[in-house]
Amino acid sequence: MLKFILRRLGISALVLLAASFLMFILTVNSGDPLKDLRESNADNKQQLIDAREAQMGLNDSDVVRYWDWLTGVGQCFTGSCDLGTTVTGADVLELTAQAASSTLRLVTAATLLAIVVGIAVGIISAIRQYSGFDYSVTFLAFLFFSLPVFWAAVLLKEYGAIRFNDWIAAGDMSPPMILGLAVVVGVVVGAVMGGSWRRILGTGAVTFAFVALVLWVLNVLDWYRNPFFGIGMVLLTSLGAAVLVTAIVAGLGNRRVLYAALTTAVVGTLSYLAFAGILLEPSSWWVLIGLFVLAVVVSVGIGAAWGGYARKQAMLISGVTGAITSLVIVFDILVANWSSFLQLKSRPISTIGSETPNFTGDFWETALDTGMQLVLPTVVLTLVSVASYSRYTRSSMLEVMNQDYVRTARSKGLSERAVVTKHAFRNALIPITTIVAFDFAGLIGGAVITESVFGWKGMGAMFRAGLDRVDPDPVMAFFLVTGTAAILMNMLADIAYAYLDPRIRR
């Protein structure tokens, strides 16, 4: 495996080097970097032109300029990166650090959401082939895939920001809104559950009544402006997640695995009480990340202790349960801080920028502000990716489900859950892994438009400004970050291939 990884790293480095040279040549020949000065009426115009020529090395050949840039990048291996300066004299390395954190935060969130939602929807569509749910997902997938990003972004600004802010200011849902949401949820749940028309209608009706009742109660309690969750709901949600993950992966008949998952949920909830002081007022995100890693490690240990003959499954399921429990705890803390956040910012979702200027909230209120700013651009990027993931997953699952080994697994008397999760899904993941790698790079490119619409100061803004001024340094910094990310994702895809199918290693 090590030789395989090293070989892929060497090939990736050569690809990145060749692509960087091509990108540099195209950029420096895309226009005149002195155009604004040539049109200037300043008395010292020639001196300004001479100064810019000296700063950008315009009197050197393109190959020499590229070598100078590559030499600066090579210094990163010694800890002293030099990515050059912009036309205005700003340090490109500092600009890149700020822009990359903004863009990668956006793209990573969109990618993770798209993978989870898209693959889940694709699997259900394959299992419910030619059902009403399958047809609905197919229609929505083609619709979302065809949506122009800028048009979807404008719609989200109107309905996801402006009207949402108006609604949260009112603080409750009108009866038509409650009934409409209940109908939508009832139709979706009925379609997912499937079965005969009587069963679909029955499931939809029960879901409609339940959702309508819950929304009405939340209205009465003014939950939307003063929400609460509590330790009891954290425990119930974690236990539910433990049962659900166990049912999907191992089956509820495997008692050792089930007990491991339930123990993890209980221990995670008790740990919430033990670490409440640190969690409620953390000093930085690194503290939370460290606690999250610790929670996963402890969860895996619980799985190993309970596992017995099913130790690997118990460790996997306990680790997933521990991660979910940690996220539920964070959700509970955010919910507890929502009302104080609204006092600082009565219209929580802004349509411009990645953060609120001069925001004075504490750690969790600042986290809410950052999260609210992420919502709209993340949804735009996620919708497009979910469409492709769901279609590819459905197609791959249907192809695998018709293979001989799947029919053999069914003929041996395995449950449908075991057939889908243990035999079909792993093999269906191989082509999907390719899509994940390419989609990550595509999302970074699509984020250029999304950032323009939502006014994010990310890699897209830096790339566009550099291209407009025919300034290669910020453009190459954009390429360096996005190209390296794309190469790394492709390398991870290759490693995932080798894990999913050991024959690929050879």
Secondary structure per residue as TSV (DSSP state, phi and psi in degrees):
chain	resnum	aa	ss	phi	psi
A	1	M	-	360.0	-39.0
A	2	L	H	-62.3	-43.0
A	3	K	H	-62.6	-39.0
A	4	F	H	-62.0	-45.2
A	5	I	H	-66.1	-44.1
A	6	L	H	-62.1	-39.5
A	7	R	H	-63.9	-42.3
A	8	R	H	-66.5	-35.8
A	9	L	H	-64.2	-43.2
A	10	G	H	-62.7	-44.3
A	11	I	H	-63.5	-41.2
A	12	S	H	-64.1	-39.5
A	13	A	H	-64.3	-40.3
A	14	L	H	-65.8	-41.1
A	15	V	H	-61.9	-44.1
A	16	L	H	-64.4	-38.9
A	17	L	H	-64.9	-47.6
A	18	A	H	-64.6	-41.1
A	19	A	H	-66.8	-36.7
A	20	S	H	-65.1	-39.4
A	21	F	H	-63.7	-44.9
A	22	L	H	-62.6	-42.4
A	23	M	H	-63.1	-41.1
A	24	F	H	-64.4	-46.1
A	25	I	H	-62.7	-42.6
A	26	L	H	-64.6	-37.9
A	27	T	H	-68.8	-48.7
A	28	V	H	-69.7	-17.1
A	29	N	T	-106.7	17.1
A	30	S	S	-89.6	-5.2
A	31	G	S	174.4	-165.8
A	32	D	-	-108.6	111.5
A	33	P	T	-70.2	-8.5
A	34	L	T	-104.9	9.6
A	35	K	H	-57.9	-45.7
A	36	D	H	-64.9	-33.7
A	37	L	H	-76.8	-34.9
A	38	R	H	-63.5	-30.5
A	39	E	T	-89.8	-0.6
A	40	S	-	-75.5	151.3
A	41	N	-	-105.4	14.4
A	42	A	-	-67.4	148.1
A	43	D	T	-66.7	-32.7
A	44	N	T	-100.1	35.5
A	45	K	H	-57.4	-43.3
A	46	Q	H	-66.0	-39.0
A	47	Q	H	-62.8	-39.1
A	48	L	H	-64.7	-40.9
A	49	I	H	-63.5	-44.4
A	50	D	H	-62.6	-39.8
A	51	A	H	-65.2	-41.7
A	52	R	H	-69.3	-38.6
A	53	E	H	-59.9	-40.3
A	54	A	H	-69.8	-40.0
A	55	Q	H	-65.4	-43.1
A	56	M	H	-92.5	-5.1
A	57	G	T	67.2	38.4
A	58	L	T	-70.8	-16.8
A	59	N	T	-84.8	-7.7
A	60	D	S	-89.0	163.1
A	61	S	-	-73.6	162.1
A	62	D	H	-61.2	-37.3
A	63	V	H	-65.8	-41.5
A	64	V	H	-64.4	-42.8
A	65	R	H	-63.0	-40.2
A	66	Y	H	-64.9	-41.2
A	67	W	H	-63.7	-38.7
A	68	D	H	-61.9	-43.4
A	69	W	H	-64.6	-43.9
A	70	L	H	-64.2	-36.0
A	71	T	H	-63.4	-41.4
A	72	G	H	-62.7	-40.3
A	73	V	H	-66.7	-37.9
A	74	G	H	-62.5	-25.2
A	75	Q	G	-69.3	-12.6
A	76	C	G	-61.9	-29.4
A	77	F	G	-70.0	-17.5
A	78	T	G	-103.3	4.4
A	79	G	T	87.1	13.2
A	80	S	-	-133.1	69.5
A	81	C	-	-63.0	142.2
A	82	D	-	-136.0	98.0
A	83	L	-	-95.4	10.0
A	84	G	-	88.2	-169.3
A	85	T	B	-129.7	158.5
A	86	T	-	-79.1	176.1
A	87	V	T	-59.5	-33.3
A	88	T	T	-84.1	-1.0
A	89	G	-	93.3	4.2
A	90	A	-	-75.3	146.7
A	91	D	B	-74.2	120.8
A	92	V	H	-67.3	-33.3
A	93	L	H	-62.2	-43.1
A	94	E	H	-66.8	-43.1
A	95	L	H	-60.8	-40.7
A	96	T	H	-66.1	-40.6
A	97	A	H	-60.6	-42.2
A	98	Q	H	-70.8	-44.9
A	99	A	H	-69.5	-40.3
A	100	A	H	-64.9	-39.7
A	101	S	H	-62.5	-37.6
A	102	S	H	-68.8	-48.9
A	103	T	H	-69.7	-46.1
A	104	L	H	-66.4	-31.7
A	105	R	H	-62.7	-42.7
A	106	L	H	-67.6	-49.4
A	107	V	H	-68.0	-38.9
A	108	T	H	-64.2	-44.4
A	109	A	H	-61.4	-43.9
A	110	A	H	-64.7	-39.7
A	111	T	H	-65.7	-47.0
A	112	L	H	-62.8	-43.9
A	113	L	H	-62.4	-43.7
A	114	A	H	-64.2	-39.8
A	115	I	H	-63.5	-49.6
A	116	V	H	-63.7	-52.0
A	117	V	H	-69.6	-46.2
A	118	G	H	-63.0	-44.7
A	119	I	H	-68.3	-40.8
A	120	A	H	-61.9	-46.0
A	121	V	H	-64.9	-39.2
A	122	G	H	-64.1	-40.4
A	123	I	H	-64.5	-45.0
A	124	I	H	-63.9	-38.6
A	125	S	H	-63.2	-39.5
A	126	A	H	-67.4	-41.7
A	127	I	H	-67.8	-36.5
A	128	R	T	-100.2	42.0
A	129	Q	T	-54.9	134.6
A	130	Y	T	65.3	17.7
A	131	S	S	-88.1	174.5
A	132	G	H	-62.0	-37.5
A	133	F	H	-63.1	-42.3
A	134	D	H	-62.2	-45.7
A	135	Y	H	-64.4	-39.4
A	136	S	H	-65.2	-43.7
A	137	V	H	-63.9	-40.7
A	138	T	H	-60.1	-46.2
A	139	F	H	-61.7	-47.8
A	140	L	H	-66.4	-35.1
A	141	A	H	-62.7	-47.2
A	142	F	H	-66.4	-34.8
A	143	L	H	-64.8	-51.0
A	144	F	H	-65.1	-38.3
A	145	F	H	-65.5	-28.6
A	146	S	H	-89.6	-9.5
A	147	L	S	-67.5	128.0
A	148	P	-	-65.2	133.6
A	149	V	H	-59.2	-43.2
A	150	F	H	-66.4	-34.3
A	151	W	H	-71.3	-43.8
A	152	A	H	-62.1	-36.5
A	153	A	H	-65.1	-40.5
A	154	V	H	-65.4	-41.0
A	155	L	H	-62.2	-42.3
A	156	L	H	-65.9	-34.5
A	157	K	I	-59.6	-41.9
A	158	E	I	-71.3	-51.3
A	159	Y	I	-94.7	-25.3
A	160	G	I	-94.0	-14.4
A	161	A	I	-120.2	-64.4
A	162	I	I	-62.8	-52.7
A	163	R	H	-73.0	-32.2
A	164	F	H	-62.9	-43.9
A	165	N	H	-62.1	-38.8
A	166	D	H	-63.0	-40.4
A	167	W	H	-69.0	-42.9
A	168	I	H	-66.7	-26.8
A	169	A	H	-68.0	-36.3
A	170	A	H	-71.1	-38.3
A	171	G	-	89.3	1.1
A	172	D	S	-149.8	168.5
A	173	M	-	-100.6	139.8
A	174	S	-	-76.6	155.9
A	175	P	H	-54.1	-42.8
A	176	P	H	-60.5	-36.5
A	177	M	H	-66.9	-41.9
A	178	I	H	-61.8	-47.9
A	179	L	H	-64.2	-40.2
A	180	G	H	-63.0	-46.1
A	181	L	H	-63.9	-40.2
A	182	A	H	-63.9	-39.1
A	183	V	H	-64.3	-45.4
A	184	V	H	-61.2	-46.7
A	185	V	H	-64.8	-40.3
A	186	G	H	-62.3	-42.7
A	187	V	H	-65.1	-43.3
A	188	V	H	-64.8	-47.3
A	189	V	H	-64.8	-41.6
A	190	G	H	-60.8	-41.1
A	191	A	H	-68.0	-39.1
A	192	V	H	-66.7	-42.9
A	193	M	H	-67.8	-33.2
A	194	G	-	68.7	-160.9
A	195	G	-	100.5	-162.0
A	196	S	S	-71.0	166.9
A	197	W	H	-61.6	-34.7
A	198	R	H	-64.4	-42.1
A	199	R	H	-67.3	-40.9
A	200	I	H	-61.9	-46.1
A	201	L	H	-64.7	-39.8
A	202	G	H	-64.7	-45.5
A	203	T	H	-62.5	-43.9
A	204	G	H	-63.3	-40.1
A	205	A	H	-66.6	-44.3
A	206	V	H	-63.5	-43.2
A	207	T	H	-63.5	-42.5
A	208	F	H	-58.2	-47.3
A	209	A	H	-64.7	-41.5
A	210	F	H	-65.1	-47.7
A	211	V	H	-64.5	-43.7
A	212	A	H	-60.5	-41.4
A	213	L	H	-65.2	-44.1
A	214	V	H	-62.5	-45.6
A	215	L	H	-63.7	-37.8
A	216	W	H	-65.4	-43.4
A	217	V	H	-62.5	-42.6
A	218	L	H	-62.6	-35.2
A	219	N	H	-60.7	-47.7
A	220	V	H	-62.1	-38.3
A	221	L	T	-83.7	0.4
A	222	D	T	55.1	41.8
A	223	W	T	-69.6	-28.2
A	224	Y	T	-68.4	-28.0
A	225	R	T	-104.3	-26.2
A	226	N	S	-130.5	69.0
A	227	P	-	-76.8	161.8
A	228	F	-	-147.5	152.5
A	229	F	-	-132.1	-66.3
A	230	G	H	92.0	161.9
A	231	I	H	-65.1	-33.0
A	232	G	H	-64.0	-43.5
A	233	M	H	-69.2	-32.4
A	234	V	H	-61.1	-45.1
A	235	L	H	-65.3	-46.5
A	236	L	H	-62.9	-42.4
A	237	T	H	-64.7	-41.9
A	238	S	H	-65.5	-41.7
A	239	L	H	-63.5	-40.5
A	240	G	H	-62.6	-41.3
A	241	A	H	-63.4	-39.9
A	242	A	H	-61.5	-44.8
A	243	V	H	-66.2	-42.5
A	244	L	H	-64.8	-47.5
A	245	V	H	-62.9	-41.0
A	246	T	H	-64.0	-43.0
A	247	A	H	-62.6	-38.1
A	248	I	H	-74.6	-43.9
A	249	V	H	-87.9	-47.0
A	250	A	T	-117.3	-20.8
A	251	G	-	91.5	144.0
A	252	L	T	-71.1	-13.6
A	253	G	T	-70.3	-19.0
A	254	N	-	-84.3	91.0
A	255	R	H	-65.4	-38.7
A	256	R	H	-60.9	-44.1
A	257	V	H	-65.7	-41.4
A	258	L	H	-63.0	-44.7
A	259	Y	H	-64.2	-36.2
A	260	A	H	-62.9	-44.1
A	261	A	H	-66.4	-43.0
A	262	L	H	-65.2	-40.3
A	263	T	H	-61.7	-40.8
A	264	T	H	-60.9	-42.9
A	265	A	H	-63.1	-42.2
A	266	V	H	-67.8	-46.0
A	267	V	H	-62.9	-40.0
A	268	G	H	-61.9	-41.5
A	269	T	H	-67.5	-41.5
A	270	L	H	-65.3	-34.6
A	271	S	H	-64.9	-30.5
A	272	Y	H	-57.6	-43.4
A	273	L	H	-68.5	-37.3
A	274	A	H	-68.4	-38.2
A	275	F	T	-103.0	20.7
A	276	A	H	-57.8	-39.7
A	277	G	H	-61.8	-41.3
A	278	I	H	-73.2	-40.3
A	279	L	H	-69.3	-38.2
A	280	L	H	-74.6	-26.7
A	281	E	S	-138.3	68.4
A	282	P	-	-73.3	151.4
A	283	S	S	-80.2	-26.8
A	284	S	-	-164.2	171.4
A	285	W	H	-65.9	-27.6
A	286	W	H	-64.6	-30.9
A	287	V	H	-64.5	-44.6
A	288	L	H	-65.6	-40.5
A	289	I	H	-63.0	-41.6
A	290	G	H	-62.2	-42.3
A	291	L	H	-65.4	-35.8
A	292	F	H	-65.1	-45.5
A	293	V	H	-61.2	-42.5
A	294	L	H	-61.0	-41.4
A	295	A	H	-62.3	-42.1
A	296	V	H	-66.6	-41.6
A	297	V	H	-62.7	-46.0
A	298	V	H	-62.2	-39.9
A	299	S	H	-62.5	-43.8
A	300	V	H	-62.9	-37.9
A	301	G	H	-63.3	-39.9
A	302	I	H	-62.0	-41.3
A	303	G	H	-62.8	-39.7
A	304	A	H	-66.2	-36.6
A	305	A	H	-70.2	-37.5
A	306	W	H	-85.6	-24.4
A	307	G	H	-57.8	-48.4
A	308	G	G	63.4	-127.4
A	309	Y	G	-69.4	-19.4
A	310	A	G	-110.6	41.3
A	311	R	H	-61.6	-44.8
A	312	K	H	-61.1	-45.8
A	313	Q	H	-63.1	-41.7
A	314	A	H	-64.0	-40.6
A	315	M	H	-65.5	-42.2
A	316	L	H	-63.0	-49.9
A	317	I	H	-67.9	-38.3
A	318	S	H	-65.9	-39.9
A	319	G	H	-61.7	-43.7
A	320	V	H	-64.4	-42.9
A	321	T	H	-62.5	-40.6
A	322	G	H	-62.9	-40.6
A	323	A	H	-64.8	-43.8
A	324	I	H	-63.7	-43.1
A	325	T	H	-59.9	-41.1
A	326	S	H	-61.2	-42.3
A	327	L	H	-66.5	-36.8
A	328	V	H	-64.2	-39.3
A	329	I	H	-62.9	-44.7
A	330	V	H	-61.0	-40.9
A	331	F	H	-59.7	-42.4
A	332	D	H	-61.8	-40.8
A	333	I	H	-66.9	-41.8
A	334	L	H	-63.9	-40.7
A	335	V	H	-61.3	-41.0
A	336	A	H	-64.7	-25.6
A	337	N	T	-97.6	0.8
A	338	W	H	-64.5	-44.5
A	339	S	H	-65.1	-40.7
A	340	S	H	-68.1	-32.3
A	341	F	H	-64.2	-40.5
A	342	L	H	-66.3	-27.9
A	343	Q	H	-68.7	-30.3
A	344	L	H	-83.9	-30.3
A	345	K	-	-143.7	93.8
A	346	S	S	-67.4	-26.5
A	347	R	S	-110.5	92.6
A	348	P	-	-66.0	-31.1
A	349	I	-	-104.0	118.2
A	350	S	-	-92.9	154.7
A	351	T	S	-95.9	-9.2
A	352	I	S	-132.4	135.0
A	353	G	S	91.9	161.9
A	354	S	S	-98.4	-4.8
A	355	E	S	-159.3	159.8
A	356	T	-	-86.2	124.7
A	357	P	T	-62.3	138.1
A	358	N	T	59.4	32.9
A	359	F	-	-73.3	133.7
A	360	T	-	-113.9	18.6
A	361	G	-	-75.4	171.1
A	362	D	-	-80.2	-166.6
A	363	F	H	-58.5	-51.9
A	364	W	H	-73.9	-33.4
A	365	E	H	-66.9	-37.7
A	366	T	H	-65.9	-38.1
A	367	A	H	-62.9	-40.5
A	368	L	H	-63.3	-42.0
A	369	D	H	-61.3	-46.3
A	370	T	H	-62.9	-41.5
A	371	G	H	-64.7	-40.6
A	372	M	H	-63.8	-36.2
A	373	Q	H	-68.8	-26.7
A	374	L	H	-76.7	-22.6
A	375	V	H	-57.7	-56.5
A	376	L	H	-63.9	-54.2
A	377	P	H	-63.4	-32.9
A	378	T	H	-65.5	-42.4
A	379	V	H	-62.3	-41.7
A	380	V	H	-59.4	-50.1
A	381	L	H	-68.7	-34.7
A	382	T	H	-68.5	-40.1
A	383	L	H	-57.6	-43.7
A	384	V	H	-65.6	-42.7
A	385	S	H	-72.0	-37.7
A	386	V	H	-58.7	-38.8
A	387	A	H	-58.8	-47.0
A	388	S	H	-71.9	-41.4
A	389	Y	H	-61.6	-43.4
A	390	S	H	-64.0	-39.4
A	391	R	H	-70.8	-44.4
A	392	Y	H	-65.3	-40.1
A	393	T	H	-65.1	-43.5
A	394	R	H	-60.3	-47.4
A	395	S	H	-63.1	-43.8
A	396	S	H	-66.5	-41.0
A	397	M	H	-65.3	-42.4
A	398	L	H	-63.7	-38.6
A	399	E	H	-64.8	-43.4
A	400	V	H	-70.6	-38.3
A	401	M	H	-64.2	-18.4
A	402	N	T	-95.4	5.2
A	403	Q	S	-77.1	159.2
A	404	D	H	-64.2	-39.2
A	405	Y	H	-67.0	-27.4
A	406	V	H	-71.6	-42.0
A	407	R	H	-63.7	-36.0
A	408	T	H	-65.1	-40.9
A	409	A	H	-61.9	-40.6
A	410	R	H	-66.0	-41.2
A	411	S	H	-67.2	-22.0
A	412	K	T	-78.4	-5.4
A	413	G	T	93.9	12.7
A	414	L	-	-68.2	149.5
A	415	S	-	-69.3	159.1
A	416	E	H	-62.4	-34.2
A	417	R	H	-60.5	-46.1
A	418	A	H	-65.5	-38.1
A	419	V	I	-63.7	-44.5
A	420	V	I	-72.0	-48.9
A	421	T	I	-78.9	-38.7
A	422	K	I	-91.7	-30.4
A	423	H	I	-109.3	-42.1
A	424	A	I	-87.7	-46.9
A	425	F	H	-64.3	-42.7
A	426	R	H	-61.7	-42.8
A	427	N	H	-71.1	-30.9
A	428	A	H	-71.1	-19.0
A	429	L	H	-72.5	-20.7
A	430	I	H	-60.9	-53.7
A	431	P	H	-67.4	-29.5
A	432	I	H	-66.9	-33.9
A	433	T	H	-58.7	-38.2
A	434	T	H	-62.1	-43.3
A	435	I	H	-63.9	-38.5
A	436	V	H	-60.0	-44.8
A	437	A	H	-62.7	-46.8
A	438	F	H	-71.1	-35.0
A	439	D	H	-67.8	-33.9
A	440	F	H	-61.2	-45.3
A	441	A	H	-65.3	-39.0
A	442	G	H	-65.2	-36.2
A	443	L	H	-65.6	-37.3
A	444	I	H	-62.8	-41.4
A	445	G	H	-65.1	-42.3
A	446	G	H	-67.1	-25.7
A	447	A	H	-66.4	-20.3
A	448	V	H	-60.2	-45.8
A	449	I	H	-69.9	-44.8
A	450	T	H	-60.5	-43.2
A	451	E	H	-64.4	-33.2
A	452	S	H	-65.8	-43.1
A	453	V	H	-67.9	-40.9
A	454	F	H	-95.8	5.5
A	455	G	T	67.9	32.4
A	456	W	-	-82.0	136.7
A	457	K	-	-91.4	73.8
A	458	G	S	-115.4	-157.6
A	459	M	H	-64.0	-32.9
A	460	G	H	-62.1	-44.0
A	461	A	H	-64.9	-40.3
A	462	M	H	-65.9	-42.1
A	463	F	H	-62.6	-45.5
A	464	R	H	-65.5	-41.4
A	465	A	H	-64.8	-41.8
A	466	G	H	-65.2	-39.5
A	467	L	H	-69.1	-38.4
A	468	D	H	-63.5	-34.5
A	469	R	T	-95.1	3.1
A	470	V	T	53.3	45.2
A	471	D	-	-106.4	106.8
A	472	P	H	-70.6	-27.3
A	473	D	H	-62.7	-51.2
A	474	P	H	-66.7	-33.2
A	475	V	H	-64.3	-43.0
A	476	M	H	-70.5	-29.6
A	477	A	H	-66.2	-40.1
A	478	F	H	-60.0	-46.0
A	479	F	H	-64.0	-39.4
A	480	L	H	-62.3	-43.9
A	481	V	H	-71.4	-51.6
A	482	T	H	-70.1	-39.6
A	483	G	H	-65.4	-42.3
A	484	T	H	-64.0	-40.9
A	485	A	H	-61.9	-42.9
A	486	A	H	-65.0	-42.1
A	487	I	H	-63.3	-43.3
A	488	L	H	-63.6	-40.3
A	489	M	H	-64.4	-40.1
A	490	N	H	-66.4	-37.1
A	491	M	H	-66.2	-41.8
A	492	L	H	-63.1	-34.7
A	493	A	H	-64.3	-41.4
A	494	D	H	-62.8	-41.8
A	495	I	H	-65.0	-39.2
A	496	A	H	-63.6	-38.2
A	497	Y	H	-55.2	-48.6
A	498	A	H	-63.4	-32.1
A	499	Y	H	-74.3	-43.6
A	500	L	H	-70.3	-35.7
A	501	D	-	-135.6	97.8
A	502	P	G	-58.0	-19.5
A	503	R	G	-64.7	-25.9
A	504	I	G	-67.2	-27.9
A	505	R	G	-60.2	-27.5
A	506	R	-	-97.1	360.0
